[in-house]
Amino acid sequence: MNTILFDYNIKSFLPLTFTRPIAELRVGIFTIKEKWNHYFNKISIKTEAYLSDKFPIKTINNNLWINAQVLPNSAIVKEIKNLKDNQVLMKDDLPIAFLGKQYDYFSLHKKQIESNVSVLKNIYDIFLQNESEIKEDFEIITKGRVSQELSE
């Protein structure tokens, strides 16, 4: 499935988002886009017009649109994969994800998210979430690996 991370509230992340979309911000070890790449293939970004040459969007007839402010985990990914047509997954008034050809979720049936989800709302949330995201990213990197014991 073609997955698109969309910028929702880019002004809350200025000045960092003057030069890159929210999905390219690093939270923990990985960028937000790299985190979503662990769950979905072929990710592109819908961002501000002045950034779209550097970060082009790729659309097809049926796209999965995910809010770039959402930090992925297995529970939220499961809910996203169970999305139906004409449904938008919401956390209160914030769109989390929806299926569609275009970026248009306003007329879709709203379904409140059931799982616990981490959402970056302001620039300082990057730093508040950093510790827990480093731990989660480290688990992803080291899963299935064996480390050499340290000598004293």
N, C-alpha and C positions, 0 to 999 in steps of 0.2 A: 504494500500500500504506500502511496506517495504521502509523505508526512511533511507538514509545513509548520514551523514554529513562528508564531506571529507576535509582533510587538503590540502590547496593549496600552501601556501607560509609560511611554518612553521618557516623558518629561520628569518623572520621579527619579530617574537614574542619571540625570545630567550632573556633571559634565561628561561622564563616561560614555554616554550614548550619543555624544556629538560625532564620534568616530566609529562606532560599531553598534550593531543591534543588541538587544538584551540577551539573545541566545548566545552571543559571543563573549559574554562576561564570564569570568572564572569565579566559581564558588566552590571551594575545596580544591581538589587536585585537577578536576576537569572543568571545561566550560559547560554551560547549560546544554549546548548542542551536543557535545561529546557525551554527556550523561544520557540524553535521549537516544543517541546512537547505539547504546547498549541494548535498547528495546526495539527500535525501529530502524529500518534501512532507508536510504535515499531521503535524507532530510534536507530541506531548503528553508529559507527564511523570508518572511514577509516583513519588510521594515519600511522606514521612511524613504521617500522618493530619492532624496539626495544620496542615500546609501545603496540604492538598489542596483547600481552598476557593479559595485564590488561584491554585493551579496544578492545575486539574482534569484528570483523565485521560479520554481518549476511546478506548473499545475497540470493536472490531467482531469478527466471527467469526474472522478471521485477522489477527493483528498481528505486526509485526516489533518485537521487544524488544531494545534495545541498552543495554548498560551505560554509564551517563553518565560513568564514569571514563575511558572510551576516547576518545582524540583521533583524529578521522577522518583518513584519507588515502586515496588512490585504490586502493591495494592491499587495504586492509582492507575497503573498500566493495565491491570486486569479490568478495571471499570471502563477505561477508555476502549479496550478491545471489545467490550460488550455493548458499546454504543450502537444504537440503531439509527437508520435514516430519520431525518426530521427531529433529532434530539440534540440538545446541547447540554453538556455536563457543566453544572454551575457550583460555585461555592459562594453562597449568598448572592450578591449581584455581580460576581466576577465570573466571566466565561472561562472554563477550564479547557474544554475540547468539544469539537463537533465534526461531523462528516459533511462534505459538500463540495461542489465544483468551485464556488467562489467564496470569498471572505464575507459571509452574510449569515449570521446566527440569530438575528433579531426576530425572525418569524418562526423559529424552531421551538418545539416543545421543550421547556426547561425541566431538567432533572437535577435535583440536588445531589451532590457527591456524598457518598456514604463513608468512604475511607478518610483517614487522616492525611492531609496534604500540606506540604510546605510551600508557601507562596511568598515570593519577594514582592513587597509592596513599596518599599523605598530603598534608596541607595544604601542606607546603613544596615538593612537586612542582610546584605551580602556578608558583612562582617559578623553579624549576630549568628548567622547560619554556618559560618566557615568551619568551626570546630566539628560540628556534627557531620557536615558534608565531607570533610577530610577523612573522618573515620569510615563513613559509608563508601567513599571512593577507594580507600585503602583496602577494604574488604573485597571490592570488585576486582581490584588489581591482583590481590594475593590469593583469590579463590582457586583452590586446586593446586596451589604451589607449595613446595616444601623449601624452607629456608635452611641455610647452613647454620649450625650452631656457632656462636661466637666463642673464641678462645679467650682465656683470661690473661 
